Amino acid sequence: MTRRVSPAEAEVALLMAIGLSNREIAKLRGTTFSTAKYQVQNVLRKTGVARHRLIEVLREGLLEVRTDRRSV
């Protein structure tokens, strides 16, 4: 089963998979720590896996990037 994530969340997932902290992700992406933390939580919730297992999920191709934009 594939898990749908936004393009930003997909980028965050890759950064998490290589071992970056939330602060490092925020700095690298030019966002606030709060934004990075929120996106990390979304990735973990949507994938249902622990942070250390993300590299396996990415390798297995179980993440699908959502390209549609829904208005809020």
C-alpha positions in Angstrom: 0.0 0.0 0.0 1.4 3.4 -1.0 1.1 6.4 1.3 0.4 9.7 -0.3 2.5 12.7 0.9 2.8 16.2 -0.4 5.9 17.3 -2.3 7.2 19.1 0.8 6.6 16.1 2.9 8.4 13.9 0.4 11.4 16.2 0.7 11.2 16.1 4.5 11.0 12.3 4.4 14.2 12.1 2.4 16.0 14.4 4.8 14.7 12.4 7.8 15.8 9.2 6.1 19.4 10.4 5.9 19.3 11.3 9.6 18.8 15.0 9.8 17.1 16.4 12.9 14.0 18.6 12.8 16.2 21.7 13.3 18.6 20.7 10.5 15.6 20.1 8.2 14.2 23.5 9.0 17.5 25.3 8.4 18.1 23.4 5.1 14.6 24.1 3.8 14.4 27.7 5.0 11.4 27.1 7.2 10.7 27.5 10.9 11.4 24.7 13.4 7.6 24.5 14.0 6.9 24.0 10.3 9.6 21.3 10.1 8.3 19.5 13.2 4.7 19.6 11.8 5.8 18.2 8.5 7.8 15.5 10.2 4.8 14.5 12.3 2.7 14.4 9.1 5.2 12.1 7.4 5.3 9.8 10.4 1.5 9.8 10.7 0.9 9.2 7.0 3.5 6.4 6.7 2.7 4.8 10.0 6.4 3.9 10.5 9.1 4.9 12.9 11.6 7.6 11.8 14.4 5.1 11.6 12.5 2.9 9.2 11.8 5.6 6.6 14.8 4.7 4.5 13.3 1.2 4.0 9.9 2.7 3.1 11.6 5.0 0.6 13.7 2.2 -0.9 10.6 0.0 -1.3 8.8 2.8 -3.1 5.9 2.9 -0.7 5.6 6.7 -0.7 3.7 8.4 -3.4 4.0 12.2 -3.9 0.7 14.0 -4.0 0.6 16.7 -6.7 -2.9 17.8 -6.5 -3.6 20.9 -4.4 -6.8 21.1 -2.4 -8.1 24.4 -1.3 -8.6 24.7 2.4 
